[in-house]
Amino acid sequence: MTKFTCTAVLLLSCFALISQNPEKSFTVKHTSEKIQLDGILDDPAWSFSQSAGEFQQYFPSDKVPAQYQTDIRMLTDGTTLFIGITAYSPGMDYVIPSLERDFRAGGNDNISLVFDTFNDGTNAFLFGINPYGVRREALIAGGGQDLSGFTTSWDVKWKAETKIYDNYYTAEIAIPLTSFKFAEGETKWRFQSYRFDMQSNERSNWFLIPQNQSVINLAFMGDMHFERPLGKSRTPVALIPYINAISDKDFTTDERNTKLKVGGDAKISIGNGMNLDVTINPDFSNVEVDAIITNLTRFEVSLPERRQFFIDNNDLFGSFGSIRHSNAFFSGRIGIATDRLGNSVQNDILGGVRLSGKLNKNLRLGFLDIQTAKNEDQEVASNNNLMFALQQKVFSRSNIGMFFINRQAFGNEPYLTPEEEYNRVLGIDYNLASEDNTWNGKYYLHKSYQPGDNEGNLSAGALLSYNSRYWNSFLDLAYIDNDFQSDLGFIPRTDIAKAVGSVERLFWPRKGAINNHGLQVFGIFNWRPSLDYQLADYDIRGQYNFVLKDFTEFGAEYSSSYIYLFDPFDPTGTDGAVQLPGNQEYRFGTFTLGYQSNRANVFAFEGETSIGNFFNGQRFSIGGEATLRLQPKVRISLNVNYDKISLPDPYPSADLWLVSPRFGFTFSKSVFWTTLLQYSNQRDNLGINSRLQWRFAPLSDLFIVYNDNYSVNIFEPKYRSINLKLTYWLNI
């Protein structure tokens, strides 16, 4: 691994110095005239603004100008960035599934604006709007390589209005400069914009992006020059207090509780590039419920972070290591503990601080310290959770990062064992990206320390990927010691040496209904270092996929799998069942078909079915999601997954169902009602989450949330709650 890593680092270091992007720019002129924000671009100031220039088509072709153009103009008065947009279209039949804020771009009409305010190609702010004036904002991290660096949970105050005409719509946007972070005296930001026009099935960009690259990739951006240098970024102090009244009943213990919680967060700007977040007695209750999945593996599955306190600059903390194999810090661990019975339980957070951002043009700092409460009934000790991280930019879009994590138990409770006293992790990461994003890489080395166990405990990895128009490939290597441990991380498996690789060949027909099609071969291999690198499992897949010009996608896949079970295991999760014997190998193959319709359709559908062997038996799976859109007020979806597992006697067979209907009603741009039902007989649970949200002021909400959970194998109630929560965002 050492020779491979050194060679890959040298190659990527060379590629990172290469630039292949043409220049594109415009000027943001200064104005002292008042702009009335009504969505109509008739203010005199707009006549003196400069057009950013024409858009380039991204889909179905990336070689021609957009058929339906978009004109963007910007002005600033030194405190606010004003943006005027004119978006041309074939007609007025826009696709707007919902009036709720923070929509996802796919499958509806909208335009997004991306600002790289530190010109580093690593992080950016995104603001988006649709023809009905519904807004969204997001943070882009990790250079925008994929959606793992795209966070819509971020919130900030800004204003926008739109106006619809016969064959175009206009938008007028006002973003306070305090909503950005940037260097004082800056005269240039990097800029990009992308638009979805569902009437013509066209996607377009202001700055050209090849179709083989992600539309949010920060390698492909032009420049916006300010007529006057920007002043100091004076972000106001934001206070976000909350009050939460909750009444619940646990039917398993026959306990009722009614309680009132008060607390809040504060966001404080330090200089032009740093954010200080403070939280006291935070309320991380579920106003949103996590999705349930059917898990047929032996390993844990992670869910995305949604808590606002952890969102800003989250990549500074959560990007160390590999999301797939060994993620050193996963904020979802904080607020969760293991009780005396080995179950995961919610652990109250007393308070914490989080400092993150730019120290200078090339150096970023992250510091987090959170204290959790003790719970004597559940035998959970109080813990201090700390992380410190630094990230130094190198070359055009690459960086070197280092971190230190410390989870330290407090007190001398009798149930606190010596092994639980602390866990510490120290590591370094090297993230590389060529300027045109053809080459990417990641290399890391982490070491953990815990009481009486400081030898070895390593996690290391190397990733190299190549992305061109016709060929895509990557090789991902990882090594995780048996004793490597990160209590604040996500480590699905230890004692693993892993190799993951893929090669894909894409074809781009010049004519016809097919936009692109391609063959991909993908493989995962795992070995156990502690057992003389015995092969633990592998999965080899071959698949062929088609993407049509109307956004329909379909494909087929065959996978060949091998698993050596070291310990007995029951894939059905049946209580008391005879487990498959350990110390035995299993080989099986699976054939899969998948289909996805255009998500802009009034009725959209995506589904997948597979059939094949499974351990020493057979498995049939079918699943999918259907969505009905009665725009813009109603959106109804139904997600169904069925797994039929047939194993020979005496091992258990099972019919596993996961059924999740969702009903969304947007009465206006400020009042939303969402109800989600989740039935899983594998989890023995029927969950109901119904949430009414009123956004009565910018980023200030009143929630009424009803939760109900039932056992389904023996139908009876498990837990029920009603939650009234009020949050208010106050800038001072």
C-alpha positions, 0 to 999 in steps of 0.5 A: 500500500505504501508504494501505491500511495506514494505513486498516486500522491505524486501523480495527483500532485502533478494533475492538480497543477493543470488547468483546462477550464476556459475563463468566464466572468462578469462585473457586479456593479455598485449601486446607491439606488433603492431596489424594490424587491417585487420580482419585477426587474423594472428598477432603474438600477437594473439598466446599468447592470451587466449580464453574466452571459449566456448559459450552456446546455448540460443535458441532453447535450453539453456541446451547445448553448442552452435552447432556453436561455437564462440572464443573470445580473448582479448589483451590490450597495455594500451591504446586500447582493441583489440578483436579477434573473430572467429565465426563458421557457417554452410556456407556463406549465412549470413543475412545482411539486411543493411550496415547502422550502429547501426542495431538491432540484431534481424533477422540478423547475428551478435555478440555483446560484453557487458562490465560492467566496474564498476562491478555493474550489472546496466550499461554497454557498448555494441559493436556489429559487423556483418560479413560484418564489419558493427558496432553498439554501445549501452548503457545498463541501468537499469540492462538490464531488458528490451529494455527500457534500451537499447539505440542505439543512443549513439555514440563513436569512435572505429574501426573494420574489418572482413573477411569471410571464407567458414564456419566461419568469423573473426573480429578484433576490436580495442576499445580505452580505452578512449571510456569506463569509469572505475575506475583507477587501475581496474583489472577486468570488467564483460563481456558477449557476445551474437551471432545471427546465422540465418543460423542455427536459433541459438542464443548463449551466452558466459555466460549462460542465461536462456531463460526466461531472456532477452539476455541483462540482466546484471545479467548474466555475467562472468569476464575478468581479466586484466594482468596489472591494467588499468591506468587513463581513459583519455577520450579526449575532443570531440567537435561536431560543426554543421552548418545547412542551412534550407529553408522552407515554411508554407503554412497555413500562406504563410510564407517563411524562409531561415536561417543558424544556427551554434552551437555545443556540447562538451563532456568533461571527468572529472576524470575516471567516469564523463561526462560533456556535453555542448551544445550551440545553439543546433540543434534538427531538424528532420534528423529522423522523429518520427513514427506516430501512430493511437491513439484511447485513451483519453491519450497522447503517448510518443516517445523515445528520440533520441537527442545525448545530452541527451543519456549518462547516460540517466537512471540517469534522465529518470528512476524515477517513472514509464514509464507507469504511472508517469515518473518524467523526460522525456527529450522529454519535453525540446524544446517543449512548449505550445503556446497561442492557446494551441498547442504544438510548438518547443521551441528553446534551447539557451544552457545547461550543463549536468554532469553525471556519477560515483562519486565513485564505488557505487554513481552516480550523474546527473545534467542537466541545460538547458535554452530555449528561449522566443517567444513573437509571440507564447506567450512562456516565457523563461524557465530554466529546471534543474534536480539534481539526486543521485543514491547509489548502495545497495546490489549486483544489487539494488540502491536508488535514489533521485532527484530534478526537477525545471522548472522556468520561466524567465521575467515578460511578460504579458502573463506569468500567476502566475500558470506558474511561476514554477514547482518543483518535489522532489522524492526518488526511490528504485530499487531492483533486485536479483542477478539471476534476479528472483525477481525485484522491484521498489518503489517510492514516488514523490511530486510536488510543484507549485504556490499556490498548495503545499498540497498533490500532490503525486505520489507513486508506488510499483512494484514486479515481479517474473521471472522463467522458468515456471512462470512469474508474476508481480504486479504494484501499482500506486497512482497519486494525481489529482494535481500532476504535473511534467512539465518536465515529462510524466504523462498520467493521474492524479487522479488515483489509479492503479493496474496492474498484470499478471500471465503467465505459460510457457511450454517447449516441449522437441521435435517438432517444438514448442520452448515454448508456454504459457498462460497469464492473464493480468489485469489493473484497475483504480480508481478515488481517488477524487470520493471516488475511483470510478472505472474508467476503467479496461481491463482484457486479456487472451492470449495464445502464441506460439514461434517456433524454426524457430522464427515464433510466433503466438497467440490469445487473448480475452480482456474484457474492462470497461470504465466509461466516466466522460467527453464526448469523440469522439474516432474517432477524427472527427471535429465537431462530436457528442461526446459520452456522459459523466457520463456513463459506457461502456463495450466491448470485443475484440478478437485478432489474431497475427502472426510474421514470421522469420524476417530473411526471404527475405520477412518477415511479421507480423500482427494482426487483432481484432474484437469486441465491442467498446464503444456503437458500434463495431470496426474491426482492421487489421494491419501489416508490410511487409519487403522485403530484397535485401541484403545488399543494399536495404530494403523496408517495408510497415506498414499498419493499418486500424481501422473501427469504427462503432458507432450508430447515431448520433455518428460518424463512421470512417475508419482510415488508417495509411500507412507508406512505407519506402525505405532504400538504403545503397550504402556503409557503409558510404552512406545511403538514406532513404525515409519514407512516412506516411499517416494518415487520423486521423492526416489529414496528408501525410508526406514525409521525405527523408534523404541522409546521408554521413558519411565522417569521424568517427561520422561526417555526412553530411545530406540532408533532404527533408520534405513535409506535406500535408492535406489529407482530403482536399488535399493541402500542409501544410509545406515543407522544405529542410535541409542541415546539417553538423556535425563534431566530433573532438577529442582534 
